[in-house]
Amino acid sequence: MLRLVPYKRNEFERSFEDMFQMMDNMFNQEEKVLRLKLDVSENDKAYLVEAEVPGIKRDQITIDVEKDVLVIKVEKEVVNEEEKKNYIRKERHSSSMQRALRFEAADFENIQAKLEDGILKVIVPKQVEMEQKKRIEIQ
């Protein structure tokens, strides 16, 4: 009768596998794409854009309007500093995210934005439409 005997790796083999896994992770890293998570809703008077920005401060967010496009951009820089007996370690990490939204018939002069509890709310009012038919008086 045959028996299955489990193969047991020794510490030497395991350390090589760990090293090769670490090298793979280091050299084959895919660049992580950061995107703002947005919800866009609409009512009769305005569009409402809600973006999740946890841990982000007001001065790290810019909101620009170019023609009929609203651009929300977040730039964050983190500095980790550690001091021990005989060395100092300082690491910097920066990231940025951006989303662009096109709105037709929006009143870009009266946009309002508010940051509260990690949620950025941007209200884009709609332009007041003129009546479809209008009679012009002749002078």
Beta strands, then each sheet from edge to edge (+ up, - down):
strand 1: 37-42
strand 2: 46-52
strand 3: 61-66
strand 4: 69-83
strand 5: 88-102
strand 6: 112-116
strand 7: 119-125
sheet 1: 1+ 2- 7+ 6-
sheet 2: 3+ 4- 5+
end
